[in-house]
Amino acid sequence: MKDVIITVKKIACYPDLIKEYEKSETSHCDMKVGQTFISENAAKPNGFCESAWQNLFPYVFALSSGSTDFFDGWMKDKRSAMISCNDGFRPVSFLLEAKDK
């Protein structure tokens, strides 16, 4: 299996939605733009957000297994994917890139 590099590319925040709908503002994402993680054998990297991992895992698994060209070629690099977590208040966009060992 290939390693998959996971890079935090963008973090959004919607204070208006947080104020209107979130029960408490104590929860937050501690990811940082530019932060990278390595998934070995499609395993969740240490310290990686569990909720985000649930969204990324199918793509990480596919890339680590050699799959390419998701959704009819929407990525310039066929061995990559841009996937976001499902946090409606603070979504994070991740670039996934398969690397040969």
HELIX and SHEET records of a PDB file:
HELIX    1   1 PRO A   15  TYR A   21  1                                   7    
HELIX    2   2 GLU A   50  SER A   64  1                                  15    
HELIX    3   3 PHE A   70  ASP A   72  5                                   3    
SHEET    1   A 4 THR A  36  SER A  39  0                                        
SHEET    2   A 4 ASP A   3  ILE A  11 -1                                        
SHEET    3   A 4 VAL A  92  LYS A  99 -1                                        
SHEET    4   A 4 SER A  80  SER A  84 -1                                        
END                                                                             
